[in-house]
């Protein structure tokens, strides 16, 4: 039995007032600049500002307690204890009550007298094709800025990627530092309209979607044939607004190709946008770079070191679990009644409450196998061709990483709702009702798979961290 910890309202308020930037930096989390916000390097869909956070992949956010619960897989009392400094006696900085800042009007950064540095950066460092860069420069979509520091003593030069609205008026600008050593600065100019990020409008019906302007230009460099016919948009992050605006303004576009980064965040966003676009009746395809992104592919083609592609951890776990569902699972118990599954769910919750996560996983595996067997049995009685293997494949290919960002408790609550719905099938069923029962069993299997992934992910992260540390010590 867990120990009950009482927190006063004042303690809860202090925990929810912790500055998340300070909190994450002290926990050695790498943060990336994103306008006035910071983006978490290990999960770039999450931004933090003051004591607020937002997960752009699920369009949900909140305050520190819930953030720590979600990000570190903690219980409510553990999250508060962590935010209050635990037993270390080192409190994290809190934010003062913020006044709403007036929105700064958008303005393009001042242009430099020439573009030597930006051409040097794009052609020599990024290895882009000169004719491609020239085409965008001629349309005034790329230029070099010259900006002063706040004290006026320093000059900063950036590549500026301009986004125009339907009337040709600049509404968006993305800055990329021209400093070639290290990561360099990048971010959107304050006051930008996210509907109009860097893009190109072609003449045919295809739209290619990228995360960053350099990715867009790199793809064209790699695929130059008739590139002017197509339309392209760089999201300048992972928000969907510019892509949807392009579809709104250009109804002739009936094919979208998602070319986002080959990493966890890019894969997750691609899955989400694929469903969003196909739900509108538009053909959607996905094209993955061999390396992390299209500019890394150019580097690799030139024989230079390139950042490798990264698969989504949840996708890897999904494939591993589904691969383990071999023929032996057909020997699992047949009882898939609401009472039998409810008893298993009670055991799962009891094990988790007591910290017995391996036992909870065993129960979830049991329920997963039973529900797959039950679905296959109903399909067989309907003379349907969907056997065990087909049900497993539907489970594997139906899994979407963006749909599995909930807390394990919420996932188990959804599982419980499906189990309770089985009680409506405790009678002689018609053929169509048998189909409904089979689909309900598949839904239970899907919740079991997602729950198993959520349970195993912290262990997977720990193993990956240990492997990285071992590699560093061996260097």
N, C-alpha and C positions, 0 to 999 in steps of 0.2 A: 504494500500500500504506500503510495506517495505521501510525503510529508506536506501538510497544508501550511502555506506561507501567507500570512496576512500582510497586505500592503495598504497603507493609508491612501486617501484620495490625493494628498499632497505628493506622495511618492509616485503615484501613477501619473500625476500631472507633470512632475519633473522628468520622468522617463520619456513621456511623449513630447517633451520640449528639447530633448537632446539634439544637438546639431549633428545630422547624419554624416556630413562631410568630415567633421572632426572625429566622429565615432569610427568611421570606416578607415580613415587614414591611420589612426592609432592602432587599428587591427591589421595594418599593413595591406589593405586592399588597394589595388591600383585604380585610380580615378582618372578619367579623361575629360578634358574641357568640352562643354557642349553649350555654347552661349553663356548665360549666367548660371547654368546648372552644371552638374558633374555627372558623367556617365560611368557606370561600373564596368571596368575592363573585362571582368570574368562573365558578365551578363549585360551586354551593351543595350539591351532593351529597357534597362532600368536606369532612370535618372534621379538624382537627389538634389534638393535645394533647401538649405536651412533644415527644418525638422520635417520636411515633406519628401515623399518619394512617389514615383509613378512608373508602372510597368507598361510600356507602350505596346507590348505584344498582346496583352489581354485588356488593355485600356482600363486599368484599375490602379489605384494608389491609396495613400493614406499617411499615417504617422509612424514614429519609430517602433512602438511596441509590436504592431502588426508586421512591420518590415522585418524585424529581427526574427519573429516567429516564422515568416515565410522564407527568408534568405538563409537563416541558420538552422531551420527545422527545429525550433525550440518550442517548449510549452510556454504558456502565458507567464507563469511565475519565473521561469528561466530567462525569458526575454526581459522582464523588468529588472531582475537581478543583474543581468549583463549590462543593461543601459545605465543602471545606477552605480556601476563600477564594481559590482560583486563584493568580494572581501578584500579587494586591493586598496580600497580607500582612495582611488584616483577617479574622481568624477569627470565625466565628459562635459565639454562646453555645451551650454544650452543657448537657444536663440531667444532674443527678445521678441516681444510681440511686434510683428511686422505691420507697417502701414503699406497699403497698396501703392506701389510705385507707378507714376504716370507712364503710359506707354510711349517709348521714344519713337518719333517718326522715322520711317525708313529713308536712308540716303546712301547712295553708292560712295565707297571710299574714294578719296582723291586719287586721280591717275598720275602715274609717273610720266616723265617726258619721253621715255622710250620703253621698249619691252625686251631688252637684252637678257635680263635676269630670268624673266618668266619663260622665254624661249629656251634659254640654257637649261632651266629646270625641267621643262616638259620634254625636250628633245634628248638631252644628254643623261639626265638622272632617271626620268621616267621612260625614256626610249620610245616616245610616241612618234608617229609619222608626221613629217612636216606639213604635207598637204592637208592632212586632217586638221591639225592645229590651225593652219592658215584659214581654212574654211570657217572655223568658229570665230577666229579673230576678226575676219572681214565682216561678220554679222554682229560685231561688237558684243559677243557673248563671253569673250576672254580678254582680260587686260592685266597690266601690272599696276599695283597701287604703290603709293608712297605715303606712309602714315607716320605721324609724329607720336612719340611717347607723351604721357600726361605732363611731364615736366618740360617737354619740348626739346630735350637734349639728344634724343635718339631718333633715328629713322628706321621704319620697318617696311620691308617690301613683301608683298603677298601676291599670289596669283588670285585673281578675282573671277569667279564663274557666275555670270549674270543670268537671272531668270526673268523673262519678259511676260507680260500679260497678253491677252488677245488683241490689245491695241498697240502692242510694241513698247509699252511703258515698263521700265525696270521695276520689279516688285520684290525681287529676291537676289541675294548675293552670298556666295559661299567663298570663304577665304582659306587659302592654303599657303602656309609659310614656305618661303623659298630657301630656308636654311636646310642644307643637305645632310647635316650630321645629326643623327637622332631622329625622333619621331616627328618633330616640327609641329607648328601650330596649325590647327584647322578648326573651323567653326562658321556658323552663319552670322551675318551682320545683324545687329539688333534691329527689330522692327520689321523683319522679313515677313512676307506672306507665304506660308508653307505650300499654298496651292500652286505657286509659280516658280518652283526651283528650276535649276539648270536643265534645259531641254532643247530638242531639235525636232521640227515638224517636217515630215517627209510627204510623199504623195501616195504611197500605197496604204494598205490596211493593217500594217504590223507595227506594234509598239514594243520596244525593248526597254526593260526596267533595270536600273542599277542602283547601288547604294551611294556611290560618290562620283563626281565629275570625272576624275582620272580613270575610274573603272570604265565609264562610258567611252571615253576617248581611246582607252586601251583596247576595248572590244572592237571598235571600228578599225583600229590599226591592225588587229589580227584578222579581221573580216572586212577588207576594204571594197570588195566587189559590189557595185551598185548601192553603196551604203546610203547615199543621199535619198534614195527612194523611201527608206524606212523612217519611222519616228523613234525618238529616244528620250528617256527622262532619267535624271539622277535624283533620287529621293533626298540626298544630302542627309542621310541618316536612315531610319527604317520606318518612318511614318508614311502612310498610304495616300496622303492628301494630293500630292502632285500627280500621282498616277491616276487617281480618280478624276481629277480635274481635266487631264488630257482626254480621258474617255468621254467626259461630259462635253467638252468643246469640240471634239472630233468624232462624231458618231459613226464615221466611216470605218473607224478602227474596230475590227472584229477578231483580232488575234493579238494576244499579249504573250511575250516571252520574258519570263522572270530570270534575270541574270545576276542575282544577288550573291554575296560572298559565300564561299564554300567553307562555312564555319557554323557553329551552333546557332548563332543569332540569325544568320542569313537563311539557314535551312528552315528554322521555325517560322520566320516571316514569309518565306516562300510557300510553305504549306498553308499558312493562313490566307495569303493573298490569292493562291490558287483556288481555294474554296470560295473566296469572296467574288472573284471574277467569273468563275464557271457558274456560280449562283445567279449571275446576271445574264447568262446565256451567251457568254463570250468565250471563244476557244482560248485556253491558257496552257502554255508549255513552260517547262523549266529547263534551263541550260546551265550546267555547272562548269566552272573553271577547273582545270586539273590541279592547280595550286590554290592558295587561299583566295585569290581574286585574279582578275584579268591582267592587272599589271604585273603580278607575280608570275603569270604565265609568260609574259613577254621577257621578264628577266631570265626565266628558265630556258626559253628559246635561245637567248644570247649566251647561255652557259654560265650565268651568274647565280649566286646563292638566292634561293627563293623561299618564302614562307610556305610551308606545306599546307595542304587542305586539312580541315578538321571536321570529323563527323559529329553529329549531335549525340551527346551521352545517352539521352533517353532513347534515341533511335537504336543505338548499339545494344542497350539493355533489352529493348523490345525484340530485336532479332535474336539475341541470345536466348531469351525466354521461349520464344516461339520455336526455335530450333530444338529446344529441350523437350518440346511436346511431341515426342516420338510415338511409335506404335504402342509402347508400353502403357501409355496413359489410358488406353482402352480397357485396361484391367482395373481401373479405379472404380469406386463404388458407384452404383447406378442411382442411388437415392438423391434426386434433385428436387425434392419437395420443398415447399416454403419452410416447413418446420425444420427439416434437416439443414438447409442453408442458413436459416436464422440462428440455429444452434452454433454453426461454424462461425457466423459473424459475431455472436456473443463471445466466443472463445478468442477470436482475433482481437476484439476490443479489450478483453481482460488481459491478454498477453502484452498488448501495447501499453496499457496503463501501468503494468509492472515492469516495463522495459525489456520484456522477453521478445525481441523483434524477430529472432530466428524462428521461434515457435509460431509467431503471427504469420510469417512467410509460409510456413508449412501448411497452415490452415487455408491460406489464400490459394496456394498451389492445388490443394485438394478441391476447393470450390471451383477453381478454374477448370480443372479436368472434368469434374462432374457436369458443369454447365455446357462444356463443349460436347461431351457425350450425349447429354440430353437433347441438345439442338440437333446433332447428327441423327439421333434416333427418331425425332419427330419428322425430319426431312425424309428419312428412309421410309417411314410409314406412309408418307405422301407420295412415294415413288419419285422423289426428287433426286437429282443427280448430286446434290450437295452432301458429300461424305465428310468424315473426320478431317481429311486433308484440306478439303475445300473450306470447311469452317475455320480451320487454323489459318489458312491463307487470308480469308476475309478479316480475321482478327488482326493479323500482322499488317496488312496493307490498309486497313481501316484506321490504324492508330495514327493520331496527329499530335505532334509534340506540343503545339500551341494550345491544345485542349487539355493538357495535363499539367497545368501550373497551379492547381488548387492544393490546399492542405490535405493531408491524408485523412483527417477527420471528415472534411467535406466530401471527399471521394467515398468514404465508407457510408456516409449518410445517403448518398445517391444509390449506392449498392443496396442499402436497406430498402429503399423505395421500390427498386426492381424486384427484390425478393418478396416483399409484401404483395406485389401485383400478381405473383404466381398463384395466390389463393383464389383468384378469379377463374383459374383453369381446372379446379378440382371437380370435374364432371366430364361427361361424355362430350367430346368436342367435334365440331364440324371440320371439314378440310381447311377452310380459311382460318378457323380458330387455331388449328394445329400449326399453321404457318405463323400466326401471331405468337404462339407459345415458343416456337423455335427461335423467333427473333428476340423474344424477351430473354431466353437463355443465352443467346449471343451477346445481348446487352450486359447481362451479368458477367459473362466471361470478359468482356471489354473492361468493365470496372475492376475486375480482379487483376487483369494485366496492368492497368494503370496504377493500381494500388501497389502491386509488387514493384513496379518501376520506381515509384515514389519512396518505397521502403529501402530499396537497394541503392538508390542514387547517392545518399550520403557516404555509404561504404565505397562506392565506385569513385567518388571525389577524393576520398582519403587515400585510396590505392594509387590514383593518378598523381596526387601530390607527393606521395612517398617515392613513386617512380621518378618524378622530376627531380626530387632532392637527391636521389641516388645518382642520377645522370650528372648533376652538378658536382657532386663530390668526386666522381670519377674523372672529371675534366682536369 
